[in-house]
Amino acid sequence: MKKLQDVRISVLDLAPIVEGGTARDSFHNSLDLARHAEDWGYHRYWLAEHHNMPGIASSATSLVISHVAAGTKTIRVGSGGIMLPNHAPLTIAEQFGTLESLYPGRIDLGLGRAPGSDQPASRALRRGLGSDGSDFPEQLSELRAYFDPNGAEFRPAGVRAVPGEGQNIPIWLLGSSGFSARLAGQLGLPFAFASHFAPEYLLPALHLYRSSFRPSEVLEKPHVMVGLGITAADTVQEARRLATSQQQQFLNLIRGRTGKLQPPVDSMDELWTPHEKAILLDKGKYSIAGDKSAIKERLQQILEETDADEWIIASQIYDHAARLHSYELVAEAIKES
């Protein structure tokens, strides 16, 4: 049976802008977290593309990746993910070719097909591209062809990515449903699932990925990364209090609102309705708030359910010091398991 110590751990950073803070603060905190994560044994540090959200600073994802990679030494840095329908594939090939040239052997390219934004922002981003995500497989083929010196038949005639061509940049497909799971399996690519906001599809998507997997030059067998929301503290009570910042963020999302990450509260009961509470608790099936003992116990249960090869952990915690401590406790919990 696979043990917790056999599973790599990584960081998914949404570069939160907290109430009372700025994007500049967020970028400083992201680099500080990445440096600590590197010391604590985390394998990857991924940043997510979101737009038109006052509480998330990573909209120019490639730039923030460069900021983090420049300030660290060994940890892999990448996107979790780039929302490919928002971009021309050539642009992403050039951006990540540039990143790989600057930080060789450390760059990952995780790709999603969702907009990472609301409809007005999506329309603004995709002006002239005519893409709603349905042509994601074609976009992916074109993007991969820019990295492949022999891929001319899948890209516009006479067009090359410089830098980019000939570089070995790992491509991951990200998903919260079955579409990318099946595509990743068919192409023999690694797959990451966002179970921290689509828990009901986690196990079906992993089954679909593994059952449709075909060995490729990239992978001989399926490779799964599971995204988890984890808030760790010295006591279960404190972890649950810290986790209310993320709960408030999800509550605003289901109410159609956006805003900065809010301070924790002692109780959510005055903020949500019984119906909203039920929705959020269901969405939190694969989120964990607890001390090291609780983290170890729940992670072992999820490992037995998913047989994951990696965890990528998102921790939306208001206080930066508490956020650092949370990631440190998770690393310690796994090492001690």
DRENNU-770712 format. One record per residue (C-alpha): x, y, z; residue in one letter. Coordinates in steps of 0.5 Angstrom, whole numbers, plus 2048, in hexadecimal, padded with zeros to 3 digits. Layout:
N
+------+-------+-----+---------+
! east ! north !  up ! residuo !
+------+-------+-----+---------+
!    X !     Y !   Z !       A !
...
+------+-------+-----+---------+
END
This chain:
337
+------+-------+-----+---------+
! east ! north !  up ! residuo !
+------+-------+-----+---------+
!  800 !   800 ! 800 !       M !
!  803 !   807 ! 7FE !       K !
!  805 !   80B ! 804 !       K !
!  804 !   813 ! 805 !       L !
!  80B !   813 ! 805 !       Q !
!  80B !   810 ! 7FE !       D !
!  807 !   816 ! 7FB !       V !
!  80A !   81D ! 7F9 !       R !
!  807 !   823 ! 7FC !       I !
!  807 !   82A ! 7F8 !       S !
!  804 !   831 ! 7F9 !       V !
!  7FE !   834 ! 7F5 !       L !
!  7FE !   83B ! 7F6 !       D !
!  7F8 !   840 ! 7F4 !       L !
!  7FD !   846 ! 7F6 !       A !
!  7F7 !   848 ! 7FB !       P !
!  7F6 !   850 ! 7FC !       I !
!  7F4 !   850 ! 803 !       V !
!  7EF !   856 ! 806 !       E !
!  7F4 !   85B ! 808 !       G !
!  7F9 !   859 ! 803 !       G !
!  7FC !   85A ! 7FC !       T !
!  7FE !   856 ! 7F6 !       A !
!  805 !   858 ! 7F8 !       R !
!  804 !   855 ! 7FF !       D !
!  801 !   84F ! 7FB !       S !
!  807 !   84E ! 7F7 !       F !
!  80C !   84F ! 7FD !       H !
!  808 !   84A ! 801 !       N !
!  808 !   845 ! 7FB !       S !
!  810 !   845 ! 7FA !       L !
!  811 !   844 ! 802 !       D !
!  80C !   83E ! 802 !       L !
!  810 !   83B ! 7FC !       A !
!  817 !   83C ! 7FF !       R !
!  814 !   839 ! 805 !       H !
!  811 !   833 ! 801 !       A !
!  817 !   832 ! 7FE !       E !
!  81A !   831 ! 805 !       D !
!  815 !   82C ! 807 !       W !
!  815 !   828 ! 801 !       G !
!  80F !   82A ! 7FD !       Y !
!  811 !   828 ! 7F6 !       H !
!  80D !   82D ! 7F2 !       R !
!  80A !   834 ! 7F2 !       Y !
!  804 !   835 ! 7EE !       W !
!  801 !   83C ! 7ED !       L !
!  7FA !   83C ! 7EA !       A !
!  7F7 !   841 ! 7E4 !       E !
!  7F1 !   844 ! 7E7 !       H !
!  7EE !   84B ! 7E4 !       H !
!  7E9 !   851 ! 7E6 !       N !
!  7EA !   84E ! 7EE !       M !
!  7EC !   853 ! 7F3 !       P !
!  7EF !   84E ! 7F8 !       G !
!  7F3 !   84A ! 7F3 !       I !
!  7FA !   84E ! 7F0 !       A !
!  7FC !   848 ! 7EB !       S !
!  7F9 !   84B ! 7E5 !       S !
!  7FF !   84C ! 7E1 !       A !
!  801 !   845 ! 7E3 !       T !
!  808 !   844 ! 7DF !       S !
!  80A !   84A ! 7E2 !       L !
!  809 !   848 ! 7E9 !       V !
!  80C !   841 ! 7E8 !       I !
!  812 !   845 ! 7E5 !       S !
!  812 !   849 ! 7EC !       H !
!  812 !   842 ! 7F0 !       V !
!  817 !   83F ! 7EC !       A !
!  81C !   844 ! 7EC !       A !
!  81C !   844 ! 7F4 !       G !
!  81C !   83D ! 7F5 !       T !
!  822 !   838 ! 7F3 !       K !
!  81F !   830 ! 7F2 !       T !
!  817 !   830 ! 7F3 !       I !
!  814 !   82F ! 7EC !       R !
!  80F !   835 ! 7EB !       V !
!  809 !   835 ! 7E6 !       G !
!  802 !   837 ! 7E4 !       S !
!  7FC !   833 ! 7E8 !       G !
!  7FA !   835 ! 7E3 !       G !
!  7FA !   839 ! 7DC !       I !
!  7F3 !   83A ! 7DA !       M !
!  7F5 !   838 ! 7D2 !       L !
!  7EF !   83B ! 7CF !       P !
!  7F1 !   842 ! 7D1 !       N !
!  7F7 !   842 ! 7CD !       H !
!  7FA !   841 ! 7C7 !       A !
!  7FE !   83A ! 7C7 !       P !
!  804 !   83E ! 7C4 !       L !
!  804 !   843 ! 7CA !       T !
!  804 !   83D ! 7CF !       I !
!  80A !   83A ! 7CC !       A !
!  80E !   840 ! 7CB !       E !
!  80D !   842 ! 7D3 !       Q !
!  80E !   83B ! 7D5 !       F !
!  814 !   83A ! 7D0 !       G !
!  817 !   840 ! 7D3 !       T !
!  816 !   83E ! 7DB !       L !
!  819 !   837 ! 7D9 !       E !
!  81F !   83B ! 7D6 !       S !
!  820 !   83F ! 7DC !       L !
!  81E !   83A ! 7E1 !       Y !
!  820 !   833 ! 7DE !       P !
!  81D !   82D ! 7E0 !       G !
!  819 !   830 ! 7E5 !       R !
!  813 !   832 ! 7E1 !       I !
!  80C !   82F ! 7E1 !       D !
!  806 !   830 ! 7DC !       L !
!  7FF !   82E ! 7DF !       G !
!  7FA !   830 ! 7DA !       L !
!  7F2 !   831 ! 7DB !       G !
!  7EC !   832 ! 7D7 !       R !
!  7E8 !   836 ! 7DB !       A !
!  7E8 !   83E ! 7DB !       P !
!  7EB !   83F ! 7E2 !       G !
!  7E6 !   845 ! 7E2 !       S !
!  7DF !   848 ! 7E1 !       D !
!  7DB !   849 ! 7DB !       Q !
!  7DD !   850 ! 7DA !       P !
!  7E5 !   84F ! 7DB !       A !
!  7E4 !   848 ! 7D7 !       S !
!  7E2 !   84C ! 7D1 !       R !
!  7E7 !   852 ! 7D2 !       A !
!  7ED !   84D ! 7D2 !       L !
!  7EA !   849 ! 7CC !       R !
!  7E9 !   84F ! 7C8 !       R !
!  7EB !   84D ! 7C1 !       G !
!  7EC !   845 ! 7C2 !       L !
!  7E5 !   843 ! 7C1 !       G !
!  7E6 !   83D ! 7C7 !       S !
!  7E2 !   83B ! 7CC !       D !
!  7E6 !   835 ! 7CE !       G !
!  7E3 !   830 ! 7C9 !       S !
!  7E9 !   830 ! 7C5 !       D !
!  7EE !   82E ! 7CB !       F !
!  7F1 !   828 ! 7C8 !       P !
!  7F2 !   82C ! 7C1 !       E !
!  7F6 !   831 ! 7C5 !       Q !
!  7FA !   82C ! 7C9 !       L !
!  7FC !   829 ! 7C3 !       S !
!  7FE !   82F ! 7C0 !       E !
!  802 !   831 ! 7C7 !       L !
!  805 !   82B ! 7C7 !       R !
!  808 !   82B ! 7C0 !       A !
!  80B !   832 ! 7C2 !       Y !
!  810 !   82E ! 7C7 !       F !
!  811 !   828 ! 7C2 !       D !
!  816 !   82A ! 7BC !       P !
!  812 !   824 ! 7B8 !       N !
!  80B !   827 ! 7B9 !       G !
!  80B !   82B ! 7B3 !       A !
!  804 !   828 ! 7B1 !       E !
!  800 !   82A ! 7B7 !       F !
!  802 !   831 ! 7B7 !       R !
!  801 !   837 ! 7B2 !       P !
!  806 !   837 ! 7AC !       A !
!  80D !   83A ! 7AD !       G !
!  80B !   83C ! 7B5 !       V !
!  810 !   83A ! 7BA !       R !
!  811 !   83B ! 7C1 !       A !
!  817 !   83F ! 7C3 !       V !
!  819 !   83D ! 7C9 !       P !
!  815 !   837 ! 7CA !       G !
!  816 !   832 ! 7C4 !       E !
!  81A !   82C ! 7C6 !       G !
!  819 !   82E ! 7CE !       Q !
!  817 !   828 ! 7D2 !       N !
!  811 !   82B ! 7D6 !       I !
!  80D !   827 ! 7DA !       P !
!  805 !   828 ! 7D8 !       I !
!  800 !   826 ! 7DD !       W !
!  7F8 !   826 ! 7DC !       L !
!  7F4 !   829 ! 7E1 !       L !
!  7ED !   827 ! 7E2 !       G !
!  7E7 !   827 ! 7E7 !       S !
!  7E3 !   823 ! 7E2 !       S !
!  7E4 !   81D ! 7DD !       G !
!  7E6 !   821 ! 7D7 !       F !
!  7ED !   822 ! 7D9 !       S !
!  7ED !   81B ! 7DC !       A !
!  7EC !   817 ! 7D6 !       R !
!  7F0 !   81C ! 7D2 !       L !
!  7F6 !   81B ! 7D6 !       A !
!  7F5 !   814 ! 7D6 !       G !
!  7F5 !   813 ! 7CF !       Q !
!  7FB !   818 ! 7CE !       L !
!  7FF !   814 ! 7D3 !       G !
!  800 !   81B ! 7D7 !       L !
!  800 !   81C ! 7DF !       P !
!  7F9 !   81E ! 7E2 !       F !
!  7F8 !   823 ! 7E8 !       A !
!  7F1 !   823 ! 7EB !       F !
!  7EE !   829 ! 7EF !       A !
!  7EA !   825 ! 7F4 !       S !
!  7EA !   82B ! 7F9 !       H !
!  7E4 !   82E ! 7F5 !       F !
!  7E2 !   828 ! 7F1 !       A !
!  7E2 !   822 ! 7F6 !       P !
!  7DC !   81E ! 7F3 !       E !
!  7E0 !   81D ! 7EC !       Y !
!  7E6 !   81B ! 7EF !       L !
!  7E6 !   814 ! 7EF !       L !
!  7E2 !   813 ! 7E9 !       P !
!  7E7 !   818 ! 7E5 !       A !
!  7ED !   814 ! 7E8 !       L !
!  7EA !   80D ! 7E5 !       H !
!  7E8 !   810 ! 7DF !       L !
!  7F0 !   813 ! 7DE !       Y !
!  7F3 !   80C ! 7E0 !       R !
!  7EE !   808 ! 7DC !       S !
!  7EF !   80C ! 7D6 !       S !
!  7F7 !   80C ! 7D7 !       F !
!  7FB !   80B ! 7D1 !       R !
!  803 !   80B ! 7D2 !       P !
!  807 !   810 ! 7CF !       S !
!  80E !   813 ! 7CE !       E !
!  80C !   817 ! 7D4 !       V !
!  809 !   812 ! 7D9 !       L !
!  809 !   80A ! 7D9 !       E !
!  804 !   80A ! 7DE !       K !
!  7FE !   80F ! 7E1 !       P !
!  801 !   814 ! 7E6 !       H !
!  7FC !   818 ! 7EA !       V !
!  7FC !   81E ! 7EE !       M !
!  7F6 !   820 ! 7F3 !       V !
!  7F5 !   827 ! 7F5 !       G !
!  7F3 !   828 ! 7FC !       L !
!  7F1 !   82D ! 801 !       G !
!  7F5 !   82D ! 807 !       I !
!  7F5 !   831 ! 80D !       T !
!  7F9 !   82F ! 813 !       A !
!  7FB !   832 ! 81A !       A !
!  7FD !   82F ! 820 !       D !
!  7F6 !   82E ! 822 !       T !
!  7F0 !   82C ! 81F !       V !
!  7EC !   831 ! 821 !       Q !
!  7F1 !   837 ! 81F !       E !
!  7F1 !   833 ! 818 !       A !
!  7EA !   833 ! 817 !       R !
!  7EA !   83B ! 819 !       R !
!  7EF !   83C ! 814 !       L !
!  7EB !   838 ! 80F !       A !
!  7E5 !   83D ! 80F !       T !
!  7E9 !   842 ! 80B !       S !
!  7E9 !   83D ! 805 !       Q !
!  7E2 !   83B ! 807 !       Q !
!  7E0 !   843 ! 806 !       Q !
!  7E3 !   843 ! 800 !       Q !
!  7DF !   83D ! 7FD !       F !
!  7D9 !   840 ! 800 !       L !
!  7DA !   846 ! 7FC !       N !
!  7DB !   842 ! 7F6 !       L !
!  7D4 !   83E ! 7F6 !       I !
!  7D1 !   845 ! 7F8 !       R !
!  7D4 !   848 ! 7F1 !       G !
!  7D9 !   84D ! 7F5 !       R !
!  7E0 !   84E ! 7F5 !       T !
!  7E5 !   851 ! 7FA !       G !
!  7EB !   851 ! 7FE !       K !
!  7ED !   84B ! 802 !       L !
!  7E9 !   84D ! 809 !       Q !
!  7EC !   84C ! 810 !       P !
!  7EA !   845 ! 814 !       P !
!  7E4 !   845 ! 818 !       V !
!  7E2 !   841 ! 81E !       D !
!  7DB !   83F ! 81B !       S !
!  7D8 !   83F ! 814 !       M !
!  7D1 !   83E ! 817 !       D !
!  7D0 !   845 ! 816 !       E !
!  7D2 !   845 ! 80F !       L !
!  7CF !   840 ! 80C !       W !
!  7C8 !   83D ! 80B !       T !
!  7C7 !   835 ! 80C !       P !
!  7C7 !   834 ! 805 !       H !
!  7CD !   838 ! 804 !       E !
!  7D0 !   834 ! 809 !       K !
!  7CE !   82D ! 806 !       A !
!  7D1 !   82F ! 7FF !       I !
!  7D8 !   831 ! 802 !       L !
!  7D9 !   82B ! 807 !       L !
!  7D7 !   827 ! 801 !       D !
!  7DD !   82B ! 7FD !       K !
!  7E1 !   82A ! 802 !       G !
!  7E1 !   822 ! 802 !       K !
!  7E9 !   822 ! 800 !       Y !
!  7EB !   828 ! 804 !       S !
!  7EE !   827 ! 80B !       I !
!  7EE !   82C ! 811 !       A !
!  7F2 !   829 ! 817 !       G !
!  7F8 !   828 ! 81B !       D !
!  7FE !   823 ! 818 !       K !
!  7FA !   81D ! 81B !       S !
!  7F4 !   81E ! 817 !       A !
!  7F8 !   820 ! 811 !       I !
!  7FB !   81A ! 811 !       K !
!  7F5 !   816 ! 812 !       E !
!  7F1 !   819 ! 80D !       R !
!  7F7 !   819 ! 808 !       L !
!  7F7 !   811 ! 809 !       Q !
!  7F0 !   810 ! 807 !       Q !
!  7F0 !   815 ! 801 !       I !
!  7F6 !   811 ! 7FF !       L !
!  7F3 !   80A ! 7FF !       E !
!  7ED !   80D ! 7FB !       E !
!  7F1 !   810 ! 7F6 !       T !
!  7F8 !   80D ! 7F6 !       D !
!  7FB !   814 ! 7F4 !       A !
!  802 !   815 ! 7F2 !       D !
!  802 !   81C ! 7F4 !       E !
!  7FE !   821 ! 7F9 !       W !
!  7FE !   828 ! 7F7 !       I !
!  7FC !   82C ! 7FD !       I !
!  7F8 !   833 ! 7FC !       A !
!  7F7 !   837 ! 803 !       S !
!  7F3 !   83D ! 803 !       Q !
!  7F5 !   840 ! 80A !       I !
!  7F5 !   847 ! 80B !       Y !
!  7FB !   848 ! 810 !       D !
!  802 !   847 ! 80C !       H !
!  805 !   844 ! 812 !       A !
!  7FF !   83F ! 814 !       A !
!  7FF !   83D ! 80C !       R !
!  807 !   83B ! 80D !       L !
!  806 !   837 ! 813 !       H !
!  800 !   833 ! 810 !       S !
!  805 !   831 ! 80A !       Y !
!  80A !   830 ! 80F !       E !
!  806 !   82B ! 813 !       L !
!  803 !   827 ! 80D !       V !
!  80A !   826 ! 80B !       A !
!  80C !   824 ! 812 !       E !
!  806 !   81F ! 812 !       A !
!  807 !   81C ! 80C !       I !
!  80F !   81B ! 80E !       K !
!  80C !   818 ! 815 !       E !
!  807 !   813 ! 812 !       S !
+------+-------+-----+---------+
END
